[in-house]
Amino acid sequence: MMSDPDDRLAIASNACRDGASSLLYGRRYETAAMPLNFRNDDANRLAGDAAARLRGNKTDAVRHARTSEPRRLNQAAPLPERLRPIRDRIRARPATGLGADKVFYDTLSGSP
């Protein structure tokens, strides 16, 4: 039987993964991870798929998503910048001189 506080501290430290900490004998130590509970079946399936791709567990998948997704969103170009090449390509075409009026739209929809 182990009675040495340092031995217990070592065991508690080895059991931990998620960065949560508790106090034992006046010292901080890492605690074991709590299980994830998903209330939504789709979220549970997505976390499982991500965990399989990352070759980890669902906690690792959620942690990865929480760190990488905000970074990806911050690096994404704003919508006007993404649409600029399309807008420029449309503006580069010569004008036809035709007017887009009610009659024009009616012929597109098949109305007389």
Backbone as JSON Lines, residues from 0, in Angstrom:
{"i":0,"aa":"M","n":[0.84,-1.19,0.0],"ca":[0.0,0.0,0.0],"c":[0.88,1.24,0.0]}
{"i":1,"aa":"M","n":[0.53,2.21,-0.88],"ca":[1.31,3.44,-0.94],"c":[0.79,4.45,0.06]}
{"i":2,"aa":"S","n":[1.67,4.96,0.85],"ca":[1.24,5.97,1.8],"c":[1.98,7.28,1.57]}
{"i":3,"aa":"D","n":[2.99,7.24,0.74],"ca":[3.78,8.43,0.48],"c":[2.99,9.4,-0.4]}
{"i":4,"aa":"P","n":[2.8,10.64,0.04],"ca":[2.05,11.61,-0.76],"c":[2.67,11.84,-2.13]}
{"i":5,"aa":"D","n":[4.0,11.77,-2.23],"ca":[4.64,11.98,-3.52],"c":[4.28,10.86,-4.51]}
{"i":6,"aa":"D","n":[4.16,9.62,-4.01],"ca":[3.75,8.51,-4.88],"c":[2.33,8.73,-5.38]}
{"i":7,"aa":"R","n":[1.44,9.17,-4.51],"ca":[0.06,9.43,-4.92],"c":[0.0,10.57,-5.92]}
{"i":8,"aa":"L","n":[0.83,11.57,-5.7],"ca":[0.88,12.7,-6.61],"c":[1.36,12.24,-7.99]}
{"i":9,"aa":"A","n":[2.35,11.36,-8.03],"ca":[2.86,10.86,-9.3],"c":[1.78,10.07,-10.03]}
{"i":10,"aa":"I","n":[1.03,9.26,-9.3],"ca":[-0.05,8.49,-9.93],"c":[-1.12,9.42,-10.46]}
{"i":11,"aa":"A","n":[-1.5,10.41,-9.68],"ca":[-2.52,11.37,-10.13],"c":[-2.04,12.14,-11.34]}
{"i":12,"aa":"S","n":[-0.75,12.51,-11.37],"ca":[-0.22,13.25,-12.5],"c":[-0.18,12.41,-13.75]}
{"i":13,"aa":"N","n":[0.13,11.13,-13.61],"ca":[0.18,10.25,-14.77],"c":[-1.21,9.98,-15.33]}
{"i":14,"aa":"A","n":[-2.24,10.08,-14.53],"ca":[-3.6,9.76,-14.98],"c":[-4.25,10.91,-15.72]}
{"i":15,"aa":"C","n":[-3.6,12.04,-15.8],"ca":[-4.28,13.2,-16.32],"c":[-3.92,13.56,-17.75]}
{"i":16,"aa":"R","n":[-4.89,14.17,-18.46],"ca":[-4.64,14.57,-19.84],"c":[-5.18,15.94,-20.2]}
{"i":17,"aa":"D","n":[-6.18,16.41,-19.54],"ca":[-6.91,17.56,-20.08],"c":[-6.52,18.91,-19.5]}
{"i":18,"aa":"G","n":[-5.58,18.99,-18.62],"ca":[-5.13,20.27,-18.11],"c":[-5.9,20.78,-16.91]}
{"i":19,"aa":"A","n":[-6.95,20.09,-16.47],"ca":[-7.66,20.5,-15.27],"c":[-6.77,20.18,-14.07]}
{"i":20,"aa":"S","n":[-6.89,20.96,-13.02],"ca":[-6.02,20.69,-11.88],"c":[-6.83,20.68,-10.6]}
{"i":21,"aa":"S","n":[-6.32,19.97,-9.62],"ca":[-6.92,19.89,-8.3],"c":[-5.81,20.04,-7.27]}
{"i":22,"aa":"L","n":[-6.21,20.08,-6.03],"ca":[-5.24,20.26,-4.96],"c":[-5.17,18.98,-4.14]}
{"i":23,"aa":"L","n":[-3.96,18.45,-3.95],"ca":[-3.74,17.25,-3.14],"c":[-2.53,17.52,-2.27]}
{"i":24,"aa":"Y","n":[-2.73,17.39,-0.99],"ca":[-1.64,17.62,-0.03],"c":[-0.95,18.95,-0.25]}
{"i":25,"aa":"G","n":[-1.75,19.95,-0.56],"ca":[-1.2,21.29,-0.73],"c":[-0.49,21.5,-2.05]}
{"i":26,"aa":"R","n":[-0.54,20.51,-2.95],"ca":[0.13,20.65,-4.26],"c":[-0.9,20.52,-5.37]}
{"i":27,"aa":"R","n":[-0.67,21.23,-6.45],"ca":[-1.54,21.12,-7.61],"c":[-1.15,19.88,-8.39]}
{"i":28,"aa":"Y","n":[-2.14,19.18,-8.91],"ca":[-1.88,18.05,-9.79],"c":[-2.96,17.99,-10.84]}
{"i":29,"aa":"E","n":[-2.65,17.37,-11.92],"ca":[-3.57,17.25,-13.04],"c":[-4.58,16.14,-12.74]}
{"i":30,"aa":"T","n":[-5.84,16.36,-13.1],"ca":[-6.87,15.36,-12.86],"c":[-7.22,14.64,-14.15]}
{"i":31,"aa":"A","n":[-7.83,13.49,-14.02],"ca":[-8.2,12.7,-15.19],"c":[-9.3,13.42,-15.98]}
{"i":32,"aa":"A","n":[-9.31,13.18,-17.28],"ca":[-10.28,13.82,-18.17],"c":[-11.68,13.3,-17.89]}
{"i":33,"aa":"M","n":[-12.65,14.18,-18.02],"ca":[-14.05,13.78,-17.88],"c":[-14.57,13.35,-19.25]}
{"i":34,"aa":"P","n":[-15.47,12.4,-19.31],"ca":[-15.98,11.95,-20.6],"c":[-16.84,13.02,-21.27]}
{"i":35,"aa":"L","n":[-16.81,13.04,-22.6],"ca":[-17.67,13.95,-23.35],"c":[-19.03,13.3,-23.53]}
{"i":36,"aa":"N","n":[-20.06,14.08,-23.33],"ca":[-21.42,13.61,-23.56],"c":[-22.06,14.51,-24.59]}
{"i":37,"aa":"F","n":[-22.4,13.95,-25.75],"ca":[-23.04,14.71,-26.81],"c":[-24.54,14.47,-26.75]}
{"i":38,"aa":"R","n":[-25.31,15.52,-26.76],"ca":[-26.77,15.4,-26.73],"c":[-27.33,15.21,-28.14]}
{"i":39,"aa":"N","n":[-26.52,15.5,-29.13],"ca":[-26.97,15.43,-30.51],"c":[-26.23,14.28,-31.2]}
{"i":40,"aa":"D","n":[-26.98,13.38,-31.82],"ca":[-26.36,12.22,-32.47],"c":[-25.44,12.62,-33.61]}
{"i":41,"aa":"D","n":[-25.82,13.66,-34.37],"ca":[-24.97,14.11,-35.47],"c":[-23.64,14.65,-34.94]}
{"i":42,"aa":"A","n":[-23.7,15.43,-33.86],"ca":[-22.47,15.96,-33.27],"c":[-21.58,14.83,-32.77]}
{"i":43,"aa":"N","n":[-22.18,13.83,-32.17],"ca":[-21.43,12.67,-31.68],"c":[-20.76,11.93,-32.85]}
{"i":44,"aa":"R","n":[-21.51,11.75,-33.95],"ca":[-20.95,11.07,-35.12],"c":[-19.83,11.89,-35.74]}
{"i":45,"aa":"L","n":[-20.03,13.21,-35.87],"ca":[-18.99,14.07,-36.44],"c":[-17.73,14.07,-35.59]}
{"i":46,"aa":"A","n":[-17.9,14.11,-34.28],"ca":[-16.73,14.07,-33.39],"c":[-16.01,12.74,-33.52]}
{"i":47,"aa":"G","n":[-16.76,11.67,-33.65],"ca":[-16.15,10.35,-33.84],"c":[-15.39,10.26,-35.15]}
{"i":48,"aa":"D","n":[-15.97,10.8,-36.24],"ca":[-15.3,10.81,-37.54],"c":[-14.01,11.63,-37.48]}
{"i":49,"aa":"A","n":[-14.1,12.81,-36.85],"ca":[-12.91,13.66,-36.73],"c":[-11.85,12.98,-35.88]}
{"i":50,"aa":"A","n":[-12.26,12.32,-34.82],"ca":[-11.3,11.61,-33.96],"c":[-10.6,10.51,-34.73]}
{"i":51,"aa":"A","n":[-11.34,9.81,-35.57],"ca":[-10.72,8.73,-36.37],"c":[-9.71,9.31,-37.36]}
{"i":52,"aa":"R","n":[-10.05,10.44,-37.99],"ca":[-9.1,11.05,-38.93],"c":[-7.86,11.57,-38.23]}
{"i":53,"aa":"L","n":[-8.04,12.08,-37.0],"ca":[-6.91,12.61,-36.24],"c":[-6.15,11.51,-35.49]}
{"i":54,"aa":"R","n":[-6.71,10.3,-35.53],"ca":[-6.14,9.17,-34.79],"c":[-6.02,9.48,-33.31]}
{"i":55,"aa":"G","n":[-7.09,10.03,-32.78],"ca":[-7.17,10.36,-31.37],"c":[-8.55,10.04,-30.84]}
{"i":56,"aa":"N","n":[-8.91,10.7,-29.75],"ca":[-10.24,10.48,-29.19],"c":[-11.1,11.71,-29.47]}
{"i":57,"aa":"K","n":[-12.35,11.66,-29.04],"ca":[-13.28,12.77,-29.31],"c":[-12.84,14.05,-28.64]}
{"i":58,"aa":"T","n":[-12.24,13.94,-27.48],"ca":[-11.74,15.14,-26.79],"c":[-10.68,15.82,-27.64]}
{"i":59,"aa":"D","n":[-9.77,15.03,-28.2],"ca":[-8.73,15.6,-29.08],"c":[-9.37,16.27,-30.29]}
{"i":60,"aa":"A","n":[-10.4,15.64,-30.84],"ca":[-11.07,16.2,-32.02],"c":[-11.74,17.53,-31.69]}
{"i":61,"aa":"V","n":[-12.41,17.61,-30.55],"ca":[-13.06,18.86,-30.15],"c":[-12.01,19.93,-29.87]}
{"i":62,"aa":"R","n":[-10.93,19.58,-29.2],"ca":[-9.86,20.54,-28.91],"c":[-9.25,21.05,-30.21]}
{"i":63,"aa":"H","n":[-9.03,20.16,-31.17],"ca":[-8.48,20.55,-32.46],"c":[-9.43,21.52,-33.18]}
{"i":64,"aa":"A","n":[-10.72,21.2,-33.16],"ca":[-11.71,22.07,-33.81],"c":[-11.77,23.43,-33.15]}
{"i":65,"aa":"R","n":[-11.71,23.46,-31.83],"ca":[-11.8,24.74,-31.11],"c":[-10.57,25.62,-31.33]}
{"i":66,"aa":"T","n":[-9.44,25.03,-31.7],"ca":[-8.26,25.85,-31.96],"c":[-8.09,26.17,-33.43]}
{"i":67,"aa":"S","n":[-8.44,25.24,-34.32],"ca":[-8.18,25.47,-35.74],"c":[-9.29,26.25,-36.44]}
{"i":68,"aa":"E","n":[-10.54,26.07,-36.04],"ca":[-11.64,26.74,-36.73],"c":[-11.6,28.26,-36.56]}
{"i":69,"aa":"P","n":[-11.38,28.81,-35.36],"ca":[-11.27,30.27,-35.27],"c":[-10.1,30.81,-36.1]}
{"i":70,"aa":"R","n":[-8.99,30.07,-36.12],"ca":[-7.85,30.49,-36.92],"c":[-8.21,30.5,-38.4]}
{"i":71,"aa":"R","n":[-8.92,29.47,-38.86],"ca":[-9.34,29.39,-40.26],"c":[-10.28,30.53,-40.62]}
{"i":72,"aa":"L","n":[-11.23,30.83,-39.72],"ca":[-12.18,31.91,-39.98],"c":[-11.48,33.26,-40.02]}
{"i":73,"aa":"N","n":[-10.48,33.46,-39.18],"ca":[-9.75,34.72,-39.18],"c":[-8.91,34.89,-40.44]}
{"i":74,"aa":"Q","n":[-8.46,33.78,-41.02],"ca":[-7.62,33.86,-42.21],"c":[-8.44,33.93,-43.5]}
{"i":75,"aa":"A","n":[-9.71,33.61,-43.44],"ca":[-10.55,33.61,-44.64],"c":[-10.73,35.04,-45.15]}
{"i":76,"aa":"A","n":[-10.69,35.19,-46.47],"ca":[-10.89,36.51,-47.07],"c":[-12.35,36.9,-46.93]}
{"i":77,"aa":"P","n":[-12.62,38.18,-46.71],"ca":[-14.01,38.65,-46.64],"c":[-14.74,38.39,-47.96]}
{"i":78,"aa":"L","n":[-16.05,38.3,-47.9],"ca":[-16.87,37.99,-49.07],"c":[-16.61,38.93,-50.24]}
{"i":79,"aa":"P","n":[-16.55,40.25,-50.05],"ca":[-16.3,41.13,-51.2],"c":[-14.98,40.81,-51.93]}
{"i":80,"aa":"E","n":[-13.96,40.43,-51.17],"ca":[-12.68,40.07,-51.8],"c":[-12.79,38.77,-52.57]}
{"i":81,"aa":"R","n":[-13.56,37.81,-52.06],"ca":[-13.73,36.53,-52.76],"c":[-14.56,36.7,-54.03]}
{"i":82,"aa":"L","n":[-15.5,37.67,-54.03],"ca":[-16.36,37.9,-55.2],"c":[-15.72,38.81,-56.25]}
{"i":83,"aa":"R","n":[-14.66,39.51,-55.89],"ca":[-14.04,40.47,-56.82],"c":[-13.64,39.84,-58.15]}
{"i":84,"aa":"P","n":[-13.01,38.66,-58.21],"ca":[-12.66,38.09,-59.53],"c":[-13.88,37.83,-60.41]}
{"i":85,"aa":"I","n":[-14.97,37.4,-59.82],"ca":[-16.19,37.15,-60.59],"c":[-16.75,38.47,-61.1]}
{"i":86,"aa":"R","n":[-16.8,39.47,-60.24],"ca":[-17.31,40.79,-60.63],"c":[-16.45,41.38,-61.75]}
{"i":87,"aa":"D","n":[-15.13,41.25,-61.64],"ca":[-14.24,41.79,-62.67],"c":[-14.43,41.07,-64.01]}
{"i":88,"aa":"R","n":[-14.64,39.76,-63.96],"ca":[-14.85,38.98,-65.18],"c":[-16.14,39.4,-65.88]}
{"i":89,"aa":"I","n":[-17.19,39.66,-65.09],"ca":[-18.47,40.1,-65.66],"c":[-18.32,41.5,-66.26]}
{"i":90,"aa":"R","n":[-17.64,42.38,-65.57],"ca":[-17.47,43.76,-66.06],"c":[-16.58,43.81,-67.3]}
{"i":91,"aa":"A","n":[-15.73,42.81,-67.49],"ca":[-14.82,42.81,-68.64],"c":[-15.56,42.47,-69.94]}
{"i":92,"aa":"R","n":[-16.72,41.86,-69.84],"ca":[-17.48,41.51,-71.06],"c":[-18.08,42.78,-71.66]}
{"i":93,"aa":"P","n":[-18.14,42.86,-72.99],"ca":[-18.69,44.06,-73.62],"c":[-20.2,44.17,-73.39]}
{"i":94,"aa":"A","n":[-20.68,45.37,-73.34],"ca":[-22.11,45.62,-73.17],"c":[-22.85,45.21,-74.44]}
{"i":95,"aa":"T","n":[-24.02,44.63,-74.3],"ca":[-24.8,44.18,-75.46],"c":[-25.7,45.28,-76.0]}
{"i":96,"aa":"G","n":[-25.98,46.26,-75.19],"ca":[-26.88,47.32,-75.6],"c":[-28.34,46.96,-75.42]}
{"i":97,"aa":"L","n":[-28.61,45.72,-75.0],"ca":[-29.99,45.3,-74.77],"c":[-30.42,45.71,-73.37]}
{"i":98,"aa":"G","n":[-31.67,46.09,-73.26],"ca":[-32.2,46.47,-71.96],"c":[-32.83,45.28,-71.26]}
{"i":99,"aa":"A","n":[-32.67,45.2,-69.99],"ca":[-33.3,44.13,-69.2],"c":[-34.54,44.74,-68.55]}
{"i":100,"aa":"D","n":[-35.66,44.66,-69.25],"ca":[-36.91,45.22,-68.74],"c":[-37.9,44.1,-68.46]}
{"i":101,"aa":"K","n":[-39.14,44.45,-68.18],"ca":[-40.15,43.46,-67.83],"c":[-40.36,42.46,-68.95]}
{"i":102,"aa":"V","n":[-40.36,42.9,-70.17],"ca":[-40.56,42.0,-71.3],"c":[-39.43,40.98,-71.37]}
{"i":103,"aa":"F","n":[-38.2,41.42,-71.14],"ca":[-37.05,40.52,-71.16],"c":[-37.21,39.43,-70.1]}
{"i":104,"aa":"Y","n":[-37.55,39.83,-68.86],"ca":[-37.69,38.84,-67.79],"c":[-38.9,37.91,-68.01]}
{"i":105,"aa":"D","n":[-39.94,38.45,-68.62],"ca":[-41.1,37.62,-68.92],"c":[-40.73,36.53,-69.94]}
{"i":106,"aa":"T","n":[-39.89,36.85,-70.92],"ca":[-39.49,35.84,-71.89],"c":[-38.59,34.77,-71.26]}
{"i":107,"aa":"L","n":[-37.82,35.14,-70.26],"ca":[-37.0,34.15,-69.55],"c":[-37.86,33.15,-68.78]}
{"i":108,"aa":"S","n":[-38.94,33.62,-68.21],"ca":[-39.78,32.74,-67.41],"c":[-40.84,32.03,-68.23]}
{"i":109,"aa":"G","n":[-40.93,32.34,-69.52],"ca":[-41.91,31.69,-70.38],"c":[-43.27,32.36,-70.39]}
{"i":110,"aa":"S","n":[-43.39,33.5,-69.74],"ca":[-44.66,34.24,-69.74],"c":[-44.77,35.04,-71.03]}
{"i":111,"aa":"P","n":[-46.01,35.2,-71.56],"ca":[-46.18,36.0,-72.79],"c":[-46.03,37.5,-72.56]}
